[in-house]
Amino acid sequence: MPAEYYRADSENGDHIEDPSEDALYMLFDDLNDSDNTFVVIRPDEADPVWSASVTYLDEGGYEVVRRDSTRREHEVVTETSIGRIALDLTIWMAARDHPERAARAER
């Protein structure tokens, strides 16, 4: 069964469907500079219109990339607090279009 809204996948194979802010925090906390350098978050569909990624930077901190083709958004920022990243992404993703949410609203 696919995720209801979105999924998070890390380089090391960790996968969480519809992760909470706390679950995102834990995924980001597990990032390192050798074998688990990034997490990608996107809708669980074939051709997602939005995505976000968090990449561990060798010099410390994290690069956060947010893309939404329907809104013509592409933002890249550097952040040091994984708590701040998890909160910001949770809020940002709540404002994205989710096909399942639209389907339920039509019922």
Secondary structure as GFF3:
##gff-version 3
##sequence-region A 1 107
A	DSSP	beta_strand	7	10	.	.	.	ID=ss1
A	DSSP	beta_strand	15	17	.	.	.	ID=ss2
A	DSSP	alpha_helix	21	29	.	.	.	ID=ss3
A	DSSP	beta_strand	38	42	.	.	.	ID=ss4
A	DSSP	beta_strand	50	56	.	.	.	ID=ss5
A	DSSP	beta_strand	62	68	.	.	.	ID=ss6
A	DSSP	beta_strand	73	79	.	.	.	ID=ss7
A	DSSP	alpha_helix	82	94	.	.	.	ID=ss8
A	DSSP	alpha_helix	99	106	.	.	.	ID=ss9
###
